[in-house]
Amino acid sequence: DEHRDRAAEVQKLTDEMIAKIDEALASKEEEIMQV
């Protein structure tokens, strides 16, 4: 089903974005901790 494929694609992109944001937040927290 095309709709389901598109939804899975969006979910994958969303997961990737969340992973990037989590990474960015984690490195920011490390910077803050070092101060």
C-alpha distance matrix in Angstrom:
0.0 3.8 5.6 5.4 6.4 8.9 10.1 10.9 12.6 14.5 15.5 16.8 18.8 20.1 21.3 23.0 24.7 25.9 27.2 29.1 30.5 31.6 33.3 35.0 36.2 37.5 39.5 40.9 42.0 43.7 45.5 46.6 47.9 49.9 51.9
3.8 0.0 3.8 5.5 5.1 6.2 8.6 9.9 10.6 12.4 14.2 15.4 16.7 18.3 20.0 21.2 22.7 24.3 25.8 27.2 28.7 30.2 31.7 33.2 34.6 36.1 37.9 39.1 40.5 42.3 43.8 45.0 46.4 48.4 50.2
5.6 3.8 0.0 3.8 5.4 5.2 6.2 8.7 9.9 10.6 12.3 14.3 15.4 16.4 18.3 20.1 21.1 22.4 24.3 25.8 26.8 28.3 30.3 31.5 32.6 34.3 36.3 37.3 38.5 40.6 42.1 43.0 44.5 46.7 48.3
5.4 5.5 3.8 0.0 3.8 5.4 5.0 6.2 8.6 9.8 10.4 12.3 14.3 15.1 16.3 18.4 19.9 20.8 22.4 24.4 25.5 26.5 28.5 30.2 31.1 32.5 34.7 35.9 36.9 38.8 40.6 41.5 42.8 45.0 46.8
6.4 5.1 5.4 3.8 0.0 3.8 5.4 5.1 6.2 8.7 9.8 10.6 12.5 14.2 15.3 16.7 18.5 19.9 21.1 22.8 24.4 25.6 27.1 28.8 30.2 31.4 33.3 34.7 36.0 37.6 39.3 40.6 41.9 43.8 45.8
8.9 6.2 5.2 5.4 3.8 0.0 3.8 5.4 5.0 6.2 8.5 9.8 10.6 12.2 14.2 15.4 16.5 18.3 19.9 21.2 22.5 24.1 25.8 27.0 28.4 30.1 31.8 32.9 34.4 36.2 37.7 38.8 40.4 42.3 44.0
10.1 8.6 6.2 5.0 5.4 3.8 0.0 3.8 5.4 5.1 6.1 8.6 9.9 10.4 12.2 14.2 15.2 16.3 18.2 19.9 20.8 22.2 24.2 25.6 26.5 28.2 30.3 31.2 32.4 34.4 36.0 36.9 38.4 40.6 42.2
10.9 9.9 8.7 6.2 5.1 5.4 3.8 0.0 3.8 5.5 5.0 6.1 8.7 9.7 10.4 12.3 14.2 15.2 16.4 18.4 19.9 20.8 22.5 24.3 25.5 26.6 28.7 30.1 31.2 32.9 34.7 35.9 37.0 39.1 41.1
12.6 10.6 9.9 8.6 6.2 5.0 5.4 3.8 0.0 3.8 5.4 5.1 6.3 8.6 9.9 10.7 12.4 14.3 15.4 16.7 18.5 19.9 21.2 22.8 24.4 25.7 27.3 28.8 30.2 31.8 33.4 34.7 36.1 38.0 39.8
14.5 12.4 10.6 9.8 8.7 6.2 5.1 5.5 3.8 0.0 3.8 5.4 5.1 6.0 8.6 9.8 10.5 12.2 14.1 15.3 16.4 18.1 19.9 21.0 22.3 24.0 25.8 26.8 28.3 30.2 31.6 32.7 34.3 36.3 37.9
15.5 14.2 12.3 10.4 9.8 8.5 6.1 5.0 5.4 3.8 0.0 3.8 5.5 5.0 6.1 8.6 9.8 10.4 12.2 14.2 15.2 16.2 18.2 19.8 20.8 22.1 24.3 25.5 26.5 28.4 30.2 31.2 32.4 34.6 36.4
16.8 15.4 14.3 12.3 10.6 9.8 8.6 6.1 5.1 5.4 3.8 0.0 3.8 5.4 5.1 6.3 8.7 9.9 10.6 12.5 14.3 15.2 16.6 18.5 19.9 20.9 22.8 24.4 25.6 27.1 28.9 30.3 31.4 33.3 35.3
18.8 16.7 15.4 14.3 12.5 10.6 9.9 8.7 6.3 5.1 5.5 3.8 0.0 3.8 5.4 5.0 6.2 8.6 9.8 10.6 12.3 14.1 15.3 16.5 18.3 19.8 21.3 22.6 24.2 25.9 27.2 28.6 30.2 31.9 33.7
20.1 18.3 16.4 15.1 14.2 12.2 10.4 9.7 8.6 6.0 5.0 5.4 3.8 0.0 3.8 5.4 5.1 6.1 8.5 9.9 10.5 12.1 14.1 15.3 16.3 18.1 20.0 20.9 22.2 24.3 25.7 26.7 28.3 30.3 31.9
21.3 20.0 18.3 16.3 15.3 14.2 12.2 10.4 9.9 8.6 6.1 5.1 5.4 3.8 0.0 3.8 5.5 5.1 6.1 8.7 9.9 10.4 12.2 14.2 15.2 16.2 18.4 19.8 20.8 22.5 24.4 25.5 26.6 28.7 30.7
23.0 21.2 20.1 18.4 16.7 15.4 14.2 12.3 10.7 9.8 8.6 6.3 5.0 5.4 3.8 0.0 3.8 5.4 5.0 6.3 8.7 9.8 10.6 12.4 14.2 15.2 16.7 18.4 19.9 21.2 22.8 24.4 25.7 27.3 29.4
24.7 22.7 21.1 19.9 18.5 16.5 15.2 14.2 12.4 10.5 9.8 8.7 6.2 5.1 5.5 3.8 0.0 3.8 5.4 5.1 6.2 8.5 9.8 10.5 12.2 14.1 15.5 16.4 18.2 20.0 21.2 22.5 24.2 26.0 27.6
25.9 24.3 22.4 20.8 19.9 18.3 16.3 15.2 14.3 12.2 10.4 9.9 8.6 6.1 5.1 5.4 3.8 0.0 3.8 5.4 5.0 6.0 8.5 9.8 10.4 12.0 14.2 15.1 16.2 18.2 19.9 20.8 22.2 24.3 26.0
27.2 25.8 24.3 22.4 21.1 19.9 18.2 16.4 15.4 14.1 12.2 10.6 9.8 8.5 6.1 5.0 5.4 3.8 0.0 3.8 5.5 5.1 6.1 8.6 9.9 10.4 12.4 14.2 15.2 16.5 18.5 19.9 20.9 22.8 24.9
29.1 27.2 25.8 24.4 22.8 21.2 19.9 18.4 16.7 15.3 14.2 12.5 10.6 9.9 8.7 6.3 5.1 5.4 3.8 0.0 3.8 5.5 5.1 6.2 8.6 9.8 10.7 12.3 14.2 15.4 16.7 18.4 20.0 21.4 23.3
30.5 28.7 26.8 25.5 24.4 22.5 20.8 19.9 18.5 16.4 15.2 14.3 12.3 10.5 9.9 8.7 6.2 5.0 5.5 3.8 0.0 3.8 5.3 5.0 6.1 8.5 9.9 10.4 12.2 14.2 15.3 16.4 18.2 20.1 21.5
31.6 30.2 28.3 26.5 25.6 24.1 22.2 20.8 19.9 18.1 16.2 15.2 14.1 12.1 10.4 9.8 8.5 6.0 5.1 5.5 3.8 0.0 3.8 5.5 5.1 6.0 8.7 9.8 10.4 12.3 14.3 15.2 16.3 18.5 20.4
33.3 31.7 30.3 28.5 27.1 25.8 24.2 22.5 21.2 19.9 18.2 16.6 15.3 14.1 12.2 10.6 9.8 8.5 6.1 5.1 5.3 3.8 0.0 3.8 5.5 5.1 6.3 8.6 9.9 10.7 12.5 14.3 15.3 16.8 19.0
35.0 33.2 31.5 30.2 28.8 27.0 25.6 24.3 22.8 21.0 19.8 18.5 16.5 15.3 14.2 12.4 10.5 9.8 8.6 6.2 5.0 5.5 3.8 0.0 3.8 5.5 5.3 6.2 8.7 10.0 10.7 12.4 14.3 15.6 17.2
36.2 34.6 32.6 31.1 30.2 28.4 26.5 25.5 24.4 22.3 20.8 19.9 18.3 16.3 15.2 14.2 12.2 10.4 9.9 8.6 6.1 5.1 5.5 3.8 0.0 3.8 5.5 5.0 6.1 8.6 9.8 10.4 12.2 14.3 15.7
37.5 36.1 34.3 32.5 31.4 30.1 28.2 26.6 25.7 24.0 22.1 20.9 19.8 18.1 16.2 15.2 14.1 12.0 10.4 9.8 8.5 6.0 5.1 5.5 3.8 0.0 3.8 5.4 5.1 6.3 8.8 9.9 10.5 12.5 14.7
39.5 37.9 36.3 34.7 33.3 31.8 30.3 28.7 27.3 25.8 24.3 22.8 21.3 20.0 18.4 16.7 15.5 14.2 12.4 10.7 9.9 8.7 6.3 5.3 5.5 3.8 0.0 3.8 5.4 5.0 6.3 8.7 9.8 10.7 12.9
40.9 39.1 37.3 35.9 34.7 32.9 31.2 30.1 28.8 26.8 25.5 24.4 22.6 20.9 19.8 18.4 16.4 15.1 14.2 12.3 10.4 9.8 8.6 6.2 5.0 5.4 3.8 0.0 3.8 5.4 5.1 6.3 8.6 10.0 11.1
42.0 40.5 38.5 36.9 36.0 34.4 32.4 31.2 30.2 28.3 26.5 25.6 24.2 22.2 20.8 19.9 18.2 16.2 15.2 14.2 12.2 10.4 9.9 8.7 6.1 5.1 5.4 3.8 0.0 3.8 5.4 5.0 6.1 8.7 10.2
43.7 42.3 40.6 38.8 37.6 36.2 34.4 32.9 31.8 30.2 28.4 27.1 25.9 24.3 22.5 21.2 20.0 18.2 16.5 15.4 14.2 12.3 10.7 10.0 8.6 6.3 5.0 5.4 3.8 0.0 3.8 5.4 5.0 6.3 9.0
45.5 43.8 42.1 40.6 39.3 37.7 36.0 34.7 33.4 31.6 30.2 28.9 27.2 25.7 24.4 22.8 21.2 19.9 18.5 16.7 15.3 14.3 12.5 10.7 9.8 8.8 6.3 5.1 5.4 3.8 0.0 3.8 5.5 5.2 6.7
46.6 45.0 43.0 41.5 40.6 38.8 36.9 35.9 34.7 32.7 31.2 30.3 28.6 26.7 25.5 24.4 22.5 20.8 19.9 18.4 16.4 15.2 14.3 12.4 10.4 9.9 8.7 6.3 5.0 5.4 3.8 0.0 3.8 5.4 5.5
47.9 46.4 44.5 42.8 41.9 40.4 38.4 37.0 36.1 34.3 32.4 31.4 30.2 28.3 26.6 25.7 24.2 22.2 20.9 20.0 18.2 16.3 15.3 14.3 12.2 10.5 9.8 8.6 6.1 5.0 5.5 3.8 0.0 3.8 5.5
49.9 48.4 46.7 45.0 43.8 42.3 40.6 39.1 38.0 36.3 34.6 33.3 31.9 30.3 28.7 27.3 26.0 24.3 22.8 21.4 20.1 18.5 16.8 15.6 14.3 12.5 10.7 10.0 8.7 6.3 5.2 5.4 3.8 0.0 3.8
51.9 50.2 48.3 46.8 45.8 44.0 42.2 41.1 39.8 37.9 36.4 35.3 33.7 31.9 30.7 29.4 27.6 26.0 24.9 23.3 21.5 20.4 19.0 17.2 15.7 14.7 12.9 11.1 10.2 9.0 6.7 5.5 5.5 3.8 0.0
